[in-house]
Amino acid sequence: MFYGWIVVLAAAIIRILVYGISYTSGVVYVVILENFKTGAAETSWISSLITAMTFLVTPLAGVLVNRFGWRIVTFGGGILTCAGLLLSTVSTNLAMLCLFYGIVTGAGCGVAYMSGSLAVPKYFQHKKIQNLAVGVASAGGGVGSFLFPPIVRYLDNEYGWKGMFMIQGGIALHICAFGLLYRPLPNRDENENPTKKVRRQSSVHVPEPNDWTFLRSAVFHFVSVNNFLFSFGASIIYGHLAAYAQFHLQINKNDAAFLYSVIGISITIAKITQGLVADFHTVHPIFKAINQYILFYTIGGIATAFLLLDAGYAGLVIYCIFFGTSMGANGGSLIPAILMEMFGQNKLSLPYGVVLAEMAIGQTLGAPAAGWMYEKLKNYHYPFIMASVSMLLSALIMIYPRRYLMRPHRENNSIVIDIEVPAVENDKSLEEIEATEATSFIDEKNTNLIQDGLITDPYDSIVSNILKADDIKDVGDQGEALAENTYLMPDDDKNVISNRRRSTDDFPNMK
């Protein structure tokens, strides 16, 4: 538990660096416009590509994490990010910048980002503060968005655009150092006596299988489209907010860059708060991640519509607060919480990677579409209308996944009871040990559940010993009741569980 917070700290710092490099693309966009004298539409590909590649590579990053582990993948991401930024200094045209800054740097940021997104929930698996831990780690992205815009502008003013990229490359190498703190979790030695509670510390990652069955889930694809739509709208804001402030409202470039810092502060506060609130879902369903998710996406869409009022710099600052709050739901603890509720805590890497890839497609298309629209109509109001509508639609289509996650039978809090048999220290046979008060209690409850029509066969498939949470009582002195949440697969009415043994300390209601 203590080292888990070290992992949270490492993930937060890496997020600061990743977001500081990739999400200041709006400031870099203005720098490129000033130095390369290119058009708004074609230059928009700079800001779109780096933010898009950050998430477009996440399915591949998920596969790599399953194969090689968090440490190696994060280290490689840091090296790739540094290489992309250093190669950007030798660019002579916009196409080379798109390749080195947009694609190579973005890919490195994405690989580093994904590792921390998977390590933190794994370290806090089955803990009541899991969403808070994920929120704190992801809040680093908001800090990076707050700190880096003025730094990037300062580096450009003092050292020019080449010096700006070179220094950022050196900063990116810190990703490698903090990635080494992602220590693999200890694995149960399967060669030991299975009746003994033995855990062996290991620094070697054990490869995990890649399970793509989630792609058959209709609910999953609703979540994917939702992320595409919201990211399409959000990338318009990230890519054009500084230009809108400078060229449309005549705000100086330093004040325009500060708007991204306001967004970063709002994101930081929102991610921590949303994670904390989501951990209270056991108190009341209204706190569930899906409800917050829809609420904050709706806030982002409505707030963007108010940009049409041209309320001046003060109005932009207020808008950035609401937009940052909405973005907190997009990149914080809520999406992982929703996916883990759908597919289980051990199957997050691939669904989360695909969702982030859908997000990347939206980010790739949003800013260039807005740049093309601005060049044709010479007015930022039309791109902002498009962004607002896209965000509101993203919230609307999440009603169906919400209906699935809030279905009454999902609130029964079904759990799986497993019995950890103590090591045999006498001549008792295993059959005698299994005939304890604990197993008799389980069999009795299964019989009652069959009579009530809740299950058909307690030993059907991989499902066994399913009880309602409020049915758990003393199971005897001969065994220890161990539990884990049960998950319902979207395309099947069978409860799919993994009989992973957990300590009763994780379930204080069990006495």
N, C-alpha and C positions, 0 to 999 in steps of 0.2 A: 504494500500500500504506500509506504514512504517513497520507494523508488519510482512508483507510478507518477508522483508529482515531479520528480526529476525529468521523466519523460514528457510530462505536460510542459515544463519549462523549456525543454529542448524544442518541442514541437512549436511552441509559441514564438520562440526566437527565429526558427526557420520560417514560420509564416510571416514574421516581420520582414525578413529579407525577400521572400518570394513576392509578397504583395508590394513591398517597396520598389521592387524592380519592375514587376509586370503591370501594376495598377497605377503607375504614374505615367502611363502611356499618353494620357491627355496632355501632360506638360511636354513630353518628348515630341508629341505631334506638332505643337507650336514651334518648338526648336527646329524641327525638320522643315516646317513651312518657311521659317525665317532664313535658313541656311541653304536649302536646296531649291527654293523658289518653285515648288511644285504645286499642283492643283489640290483643292480640298478633298475631292473624291479619291484620287489616287493615294494621297498621303494618309487618308483614313485607314488604309490597309495596314499601316504601321501599328496603330493602336489596336486594331481588331486582331491582327495575327498573333501578337504576343499574348494577349489575354485569352485568345481562343486556344492556342497551342498549350497554354498552361493546363487546360482541362481536356483538350482533345487527346492527349497521350495517356490519360488516366486509365482507360481499360488495359492498355499495354503495361502501364505501371502496376496495376493490380495483379496481372499475371506474373510480372517480375518479382513482386513482393511475395507472392505465394511460392515462387521457385527459390529465390535467393535471400529473402528476408529484408527487414526494414533497413538495417545498417548499410549493406552493400548498395542497395538501390538509392538511398539518400546520398551516399558519397558520390555515386556516379552522376546523380542529378546536379550536385554542386559543381563538379568538374565541367559538365556540359554547359551550365549557366555561365560560368566564368569564360569558357571558350567562346561562346556566342557573343558576349559583350566585348571581349578583346578583338574578335574578328570584325566587329562593327566599326572599329576605329579606322580600318583600312577601306571602308566602303567609299565608292566614288559616285554611286547613283542610288536611286530609291530602290531599285530591284535588289541590290546587294544588301541594303539595310533590311528589307523585308525578309531576306533569307537568314542573315546572321542575327539581327536583333529580334525579328518577329518569330521566326521558326525555331532556330537553334536555341536561343535564350529562353523562349517560351517553353520548349520541350523540357529543358533542364529544370525550369521552375516547376513544371507539372509533375515530373517524377519525384522531386523533393517534397512537393506538397502532398502527394498521395500517401507516401510512407507514414508521415505523421498523422494523417487522417485515419489510418488503420491502426497504428500503434496505440494511441490513447484509448479508444474504446475497448481495445483488447486488454489493456492493463487494468481497466476499471469494469471489466465484465462482471455482471451480477451485483455490482455495487449500487447503492441508492443514489450516489452522487455522480453517476456515469455521465449524464447529460451536462452537469456543471463542469466536470473535468474537460469534456469535449468543447464546451463553450469557452472556457478559459484558454485552452490551447488555440482555438480558432480566433479568439480575440486578438491574437498577435497580428492577424491580417489587418485589423483596424488600426493598430498602432503603426504598422508599416505604411498604411495609406495616409496616416497623419504626419509621420516624421519625414518621409522621403520627398514629397513634392517640393518643399522649400530647399531641401538639400540638393535635389536635381537641378533646380533653377540656379542655386548658388554655384554649383560645379560648372554649369554652362556659362555663367557670367564670368567666372574666374579663370577657367581652363579651356573654354570652348567645348564644342560638342564632342570632339574626340577625347579630350581629357575627361569629360563627364562619363563616357562609356568605359574608359580604361579604369577609372577609380571604382566605378560600380563593379567591374569585373573582379577587382581585388576584394571588395566587400562580399561578393558572392561566394568566395572560397570558405567563408565561415559556415556555410551550409554543411560542408564536409565535416568540420570539427564537431558541430552539435549533432549531426546525424550519428556519430559514433556512440552517443548516449542511448540510442535505441537498443538496449540490451534484450536479446531474446528471452522470452518467458521460459521458466523451467518446464520440462516435459516429463510426464510419468514414464518411468522405465517399464516397458511392457514385458521385459524379460524377467522381472522380479515376480515373486509370488503375488498374484492379483488380489489376495485377501489382505495384504499388508499395505498400510498407508505410507508409501515410499515416494518421495519426490526427489529427483536428482537435478541439480543445477547444471545447465548446459549453455555454452556460448555458441553452439552450432544451431543454425536454423533448420528445422525439419520441413521439407517441402510439403505444401498442401495441394490437394487436387483442385482443378478449376471446374466449377459446377455452373453451367450456363442454362440450367432449366428455368431460371427466373424469367428468361425471355419469352416463355409461353404464357406469362401472366398478363392479362389485360390491364390490371390495376397498375402494374409497373410501367406500362407504356403511357398511361395517363400522367404519371409522375415525370416521365421523360419529356413529353410534349410540354408539360407545364414549365420545366426548366428551360426548354428551348425558347418559349415565348417570353418569359421574364428576362432572360439573358439578352434576347434580341432588343428589347426595350432599354435595358440597363446599359448595354454597350453604346447606345446612342448618347446617353447622358455622359458616360465616362469619356467617350471619344470627342464630344463636341461642347461640353460645358464650358471649358476654358476659352475656346474660340468664341462661343456665344457671348460670354462675359466681356471679352476684349473687343471684339469687332462689332457686336450689336449694341451692347450697353456701354461701350467706351470705358471699361474698367481697366486699370493698369494691370500688367501681366503678373506682378507679384501678388496682388489681391486676388486675381483670378486663380492662381496656383493654390492660394490658401483655401479655396473652396473645397479642394480635394482633401485637405487636412480636416476640415469640418466633417466631411463624409467619414473619414477615418475614425474620428472620435466617436461619432454616432454608432458606427459599426462595432467598435470595441465594447461600448456600454451595452448595446443591444445583444450581442452574442452571449455575454456573460449572464445578462438578465434572462434571456430566453432559455438558456440552458438550466438556470436555477429554477425557473418556473416549470419547465418540462419535467423536472424531477418530482414535482408534486402531483403528477398524474394519478398516483395511487390514492390521493386524497379526494380528488374529484376529476371526472373525465374532461371537464372544461379546460384543464391545464395541459391536456395532451398536446404533443408536438404538432399534430395535424391542424388543430384549431388555431394555434399561434401562427402557423405557416400561412394559412389562408388570410388571416387578419392583416399581417404585415405586408403581404404581397398586394392586398387591396389598398393599403395606405400608400404604398409606393406609386400605384397607378393614379390614384386621386391627386396626390401631391404633384405629380408630373404635369397634370392638366393645368395646375395653377401657374406654371411657367408662362402660359399664354398672356398673363396679366402684365408682364414686364415690370415687376415690382421693384426693380433696382437692386443694388447690392445687398441691402438688408433682407429683401425678399429671397434672394438667392441663398443667403446663409440659412434662413429658416427652411427653405426647401431642402438644402443639403442635409439638415438634421433629420427630416422625415425620410428622405431617400436613403441615407445611411442606415436608419433603423430598418427599413425594408431590406436593404442589402445584407444586414445581419442575419435575416432569416434564410437568405439564399446561400450563404457560405459558412454558416455556423453549425450548431448541434442538431438543428431540427430535421434536415434531410437524412443524416445518418440514423437518427432516432426513428423516423418513419420507416426507413428501409429495414432496420433491424427488427422492428415490430412486424413487418411483413414476412421476412425471410429468415430471421434468426440472427443471433449475434455472431455466429461463426461464418456467416456467408455474406459479409458486408462488402468485401473488396471488389468483386466483379459487378454487382448491381450498382454500387456507388460510382465505380469507374465509368460505366455506361451512361449513367445519369449526368455525370460531369462532362462527358463527351457531347451529349445532346446540348448541354449548356454552352459548350465551346462553339458548336455550329451556329447557335444564335448570336454569340458574341462576334463571330466572324462576319456575319451578314449585316448586323445592325448598324454599325458605324459607317461602313461604305454606302449603304442604302440611304442613310441620312445625309451623307456628304453629297451623293448624286442628287438627292431631292433639293438640297440647299443650292447647289450650283444651277439647277433648273429654275427654281422659284425665288431665289435670293431672299429667303425668309426662313428662320429657324422654327417658326410656329408649327409648320407642317410636319417636320421630323418629330417635334415634341408631341404632337397629337398621335402620331404613329406609335411612339414609345409608350404613351399613356394607355392607349387601347390594348397594346400587346401585354402590358403588365396586368391590366384588369382581366383580360381573357385568361391569363395564366392562373389567376386566383379562382376564376369561375370553374374551370375544368377540374379543379381539385375537389369539387363537391362529391364526385363519384368515389374517389379513393377514401374520402372521409366517411361516406356511408358504409363502405366496407370495413374500415377500421373501428367504427363506432357501433357495429352490429351487436345486439344484446348478447349473443352467445360468446362474443369475444371478451365480455366483461366478467365471465364466470371465474376468471383467474385460475383456470385449471393448471395443475402442476403435476409433475411426475415424482413419485416417491421411489427411491432406490434404497436398498439396504446395503451398507458397507459392513461386511462380516469381519469381525476381528480376526487377527492371525490365530491359527489353531495352536494352542500351547499344551494340549493334552491329547488323549486318544479319541476324542469325540470325532465321529465321522461328519463329513460335510452335510449329509442328509439330516443328521440330528440337529445341526446348527440351524439349518434352514427352517426346521419345524419350530421356530421360536414364536413368542408372542407377537413379535413385529410382523413376521410374514403372515401369521394368522389374521392379524388386524388388516393387512393389505387385502388378503383373499376375501375377508368379510365385506370390506368396502366395495371391492370389485363386484361381488355378487349383488350388492344393493344397487350399484350403478347399472348393472345389466337389467335388474328388475324395473328400474325407473326408465329404461330405454335410452340412457345416456351413452352407453357403449354396447356393442354387440358381442365382442370377444376380447377379454383383457389381454390375450396373447396374440391378437391379430396383427400381422405385419410387425412393425417395430414399436407398436403402441402397447404399453402395459402399465398397470398400476396407476391409473388416472384418478385423481381425487379432487374434489373442490377444496379451495384453500381453507374455508371455514370448517371443513370436516376433520382437519388435522388435529390430532390430540396426542397424548402420550402413546408412543409405540413400543414401550417396553425397555427393559434394561439390556436386552441381548443384542440390540442393533441400534444404529443411528440413522434417523430419517434424514434424507438429503433430497433437496428439491431444486428444480429449475423451471422457469416459465415455459409453457407450451405454446407453440406457434402454429397457426392455421395457414396452410398454403392457399393462395388465392384461387387456384384452379381445382382444388380438391377439398372435400369436407372431412378429410382425415386429419387428426392431430398428428403432426410430425415433430418428433422430439429427438434429442440426443441425450442418452443416459449418462451425462457428465456428472460426476460426483462433486458435490459442493458441501461446504461446511455449514452446520446449523447456525453458525454465527451470522451468516448472510441472511437468515430468515428469523428475525427476532420474535415473530408471532408463534413460532414453534417452541413449545416448552417441553 
